[in-house]
């Protein structure tokens, strides 16, 4: 009887510890996701400036990095705010890529 109670107690403790560990992991991932989001936003800002200055090769590099950072941000967290912000960065990426594609086609 005692061993059955002890076993149930151990299972409950493990479940609580995993829930706590999962919450801690999510919190840590969200901290990193926030930094990754900031990097994505900075990269897309730089891409837009590069387009404005006519440096299309540099703009392409920045926009590709912004796209990767936005996707990584989205995948790192379950928090809606961070995921929505990553989606917004990705929308900007698509707009800048569209501009760059238009410039490439017009330049041929």
N, C-alpha and C positions, 0 to 999 in steps of 0.2 A: 504494500500500500504506500509506504513512505517513498519507495523508489519511483513509483508511478507519479506521485505528486512532485517529487524532485525533478523528474524528467519533464513534466508539463511546465514547471517553473523555468527550467532551462530553455525550453522552446520559446516561452513567452519572453524571457530576457533576450534571447537571440533575435527574436522578431523586433523587439523594441530597439535593440542596438542597430539592427539593419535599417530600420526606419530612420533612426537618428543619423546614421552614416549616410543614408541616401539624401536626407535633407541637407546635411553638411556638404555632401558632394555637389548637390544642386546649387547651393549657395556659392561654393567655390567656382563652379562652372559659370555661374552668372556673373561673378566678378570678372572672370576672364572674358566672358562674352561681352561685357560692357566695354572692356579695353579693345576687344576686337572690333566692336561696332565703331568706336572712336577712330580706329585706324581706317576702317572702310569709309567713314565720312570724310576723313582727311584726304584719302586717296581720290575720292570722287571730286572733292573740291579742287585738288591739284589738277585732275584731268580736265575739269571745266576751264580752269585758268590756262592750261596749256592749249586748249582749243582756241580760246580767245586770243592767244598770242601767236597762233598759227603753227605751233609745234605739235603736229599731229602724231608723230611717232612716239613722243613722250606721253601724249594724251592717251594713246592706246595702251601703253604700259601701265599707266596709272589706273585706267578704267578696268583693265583686266585684273589688277590687284584688288581694286575695290570690289569687284564682283566676287572674287574668291573670299575676301574678308567678310562680305555680307553673308555669303552662303555658310561660312564657318560659324559666324555669329548665330545664325538661325539654328544651326544644328547643335550648338552648344547648350542651349537653354530651352526650357519649357515656358518661360515667362512671356506672356503675350506682348508686353510693352517692348521688350527687346526684339522679339520676332517681328513685330509690326515695323519697328524702326529699320530692321534689316531689309524688310520688303520694300520700304520707302527708298533706301539706298539703292536697292536693285532696280527700282523704277528709274532712278536717276542714271544708273549705269546704262539701261536700255536706251534712254534718251540721248546720252552722249555717244553711245555706239551708233545710233541712228545718224547723228550729225557726222560722225567720222566716216560712216559708210557712204553718206551723201557726198562728202568731200572727196572720198576716194573715187567714186563713180564720176563725179564732175571733173576730176583731175585727169582722167584717162583720155 
